[in-house]
Amino acid sequence: MKSVHELSKLPAGVSLLADDIIEFHAARLLLLLGLCGAGGRIDGLTKLAKLDFFVRYPQFFDKACTASGEQIQSASTSIESSMVRHHYGPWDHRYYQVLAYLRSRGLIQITKEGNTYKFKLTQVGKQQMKNLAEEPSYEQLCEQMRRVKSVFGNKAGSTLKTLIYRVFNQEVTQRSLGEVIE
């Protein structure tokens, strides 16, 4: 992944996707912590990844809502950014890099209690998250996050993992490790 600050060093003919830029993922995770978390905090990497999955894959969110007896539907059907099948379901191999990026800039705090990592927005992170949430280009993403929180925000990461394995057997569970979820 590249930072927007490094883009001027690339040759003009090199194609680049938003998915390749660390700030793209950092912005989404800041918004996720602020809009899907409780008080700007999400406890557990599994929960963070599963909430992120439902934000990034609106059609899977809709199907999980139906399976859970919820009547909420996404406004979009397009995949925001792909994830892969990992040991505990949907995963993005960039999480460690993006979380370190956010922490190094003083936007989040990461603490560990037992085996659980806790991710919390700092005051600076809260302000940056609010600034992003006010941008028209993030309006649809923020709305999806609010929907995800309303249905799954109070569930534990292990509960969300179990739900994903149950509802998305063919789409997630039966995929090989590292295979992109479509």
C-alpha positions in Angstrom: 0.0 0.0 0.0 1.1 3.5 -0.7 0.4 6.8 1.1 -0.9 9.7 -0.9 2.3 11.5 0.0 4.3 8.9 -2.0 2.2 9.1 -5.2 4.3 11.9 -6.7 7.2 9.5 -6.8 5.4 7.0 -9.1 5.8 7.1 -12.8 2.8 8.9 -14.6 1.8 5.7 -16.4 1.3 3.6 -13.3 -2.3 2.7 -12.6 -3.4 3.1 -9.0 -6.6 2.2 -7.3 -8.1 3.8 -4.2 -7.8 0.3 -2.6 -4.0 0.6 -2.9 -3.9 3.8 -0.8 -3.5 3.5 3.0 -5.5 6.7 3.7 -8.5 5.2 2.0 -8.6 2.3 4.5 -7.6 4.6 7.4 -10.6 6.9 6.7 -13.0 3.9 6.6 -11.6 2.5 9.9 -11.8 5.9 11.6 -15.4 6.2 10.6 -16.1 2.5 11.6 -14.7 3.2 15.1 -16.8 6.4 15.4 -20.0 5.2 13.9 -20.2 1.5 14.7 -18.3 1.5 17.9 -19.5 2.4 21.4 -18.1 5.8 22.4 -15.5 5.6 19.6 -14.3 2.2 20.7 -14.5 -1.3 19.3 -13.4 -4.2 21.5 -11.8 -7.0 19.6 -10.2 -7.4 16.2 -12.8 -10.0 15.3 -15.6 -7.6 15.9 -13.9 -4.8 14.0 -13.3 -7.1 11.0 -16.9 -8.4 11.0 -18.5 -5.0 11.3 -16.2 -3.8 8.5 -17.3 -6.8 6.4 -21.0 -5.8 6.7 -20.0 -2.2 5.8 -18.0 -3.3 2.8 -20.4 -5.9 1.6 -23.9 -4.4 1.7 -25.6 -7.4 0.0 -24.2 -9.7 2.7 -25.4 -7.3 5.3 -28.9 -7.5 3.8 -28.9 -11.2 3.8 -27.6 -11.4 7.4 -30.4 -8.9 8.5 -33.0 -11.2 6.9 -31.5 -14.2 8.6 -31.6 -12.3 11.9 -35.2 -11.2 11.4 -34.3 -7.6 10.8 -36.0 -5.5 8.2 -33.1 -3.1 7.4 -31.7 -2.9 3.9 -28.6 -1.3 2.5 -28.8 1.8 0.2 -26.0 0.3 -2.0 -25.2 -3.0 -3.4 -21.6 -2.4 -4.5 -18.6 -3.9 -2.7 -16.6 -1.0 -1.1 -13.3 -3.0 -0.9 -12.7 -6.7 -1.1 -11.8 -9.0 1.8 -10.4 -12.5 1.9 -11.4 -15.7 3.7 -9.2 -16.1 6.9 -9.3 -18.5 9.8 -12.1 -16.5 11.5 -14.0 -15.5 8.4 -13.7 -12.3 6.4 -10.4 -10.5 6.8 -8.3 -7.8 5.3 -4.5 -8.4 5.4 -4.0 -4.7 5.5 -5.6 -4.3 9.0 -2.3 -4.4 10.9 -0.7 -1.8 8.6 -3.7 0.5 8.7 -4.2 0.2 12.5 -0.5 0.9 13.0 -0.8 3.9 10.7 -3.7 5.3 12.7 -1.9 4.8 16.0 1.3 6.4 14.8 -0.6 9.5 13.9 -2.3 9.7 17.3 -5.7 9.0 15.9 -6.4 5.8 17.8 -5.3 4.1 21.0 -4.8 0.3 21.0 -4.8 -1.5 24.3 -4.8 -5.2 25.1 -6.8 -6.8 27.9 -6.3 -10.5 28.1 -6.5 -11.7 24.5 -8.6 -8.8 23.4 -7.3 -5.8 21.6 -9.4 -2.6 22.1 -9.4 0.2 19.5 -10.4 3.6 20.6 -10.4 7.0 18.9 -8.3 9.7 20.5 -9.6 13.2 20.8 -7.7 14.0 17.5 -9.2 10.9 16.0 -12.7 11.9 17.0 -12.3 15.3 15.4 -10.9 13.7 12.2 -13.7 11.2 12.1 -16.3 14.0 12.5 -14.6 15.9 9.6 -14.8 12.8 7.4 -18.4 12.1 8.3 -19.3 15.6 7.2 -17.8 15.1 3.7 -20.4 14.4 1.0 -18.2 11.7 -0.5 -18.5 9.6 2.7 -22.3 10.1 3.1 -23.3 6.7 1.7 -20.6 4.9 3.6 -21.6 6.6 6.9 -25.2 5.7 6.3 -24.2 2.0 5.8 -22.2 2.1 9.0 -25.2 3.5 11.0 -27.3 0.6 9.6 -24.7 -1.9 10.6 -24.4 -0.5 14.1 -28.2 -0.5 14.5 -28.4 -4.3 13.8 -25.0 -5.7 14.9 -23.2 -3.0 16.9 -24.1 -4.6 20.3 -23.1 -8.1 19.2 -19.8 -9.7 20.2 -17.2 -10.5 17.5 -17.6 -14.2 18.1 -21.4 -13.9 17.7 -20.9 -12.1 14.4 -18.3 -14.7 13.3 -20.8 -17.5 14.0 -23.5 -15.7 12.1 -21.3 -15.2 9.1 -20.3 -18.9 9.1 -23.9 -20.0 9.3 -25.5 -17.6 6.8 -22.6 -17.4 4.3 -21.5 -21.0 4.1 -20.8 -21.1 0.4 -19.7 -17.5 0.0 -17.2 -17.4 3.0 -16.9 -20.7 4.9 -16.2 -23.0 1.9 -13.6 -20.6 0.4 -10.0 -21.5 0.7 -7.9 -19.4 3.1 -6.8 -16.3 1.4 -9.4 -16.4 -1.4 -11.2 -13.2 -2.2 -14.8 -13.1 -1.0 -17.1 -12.0 -3.9 
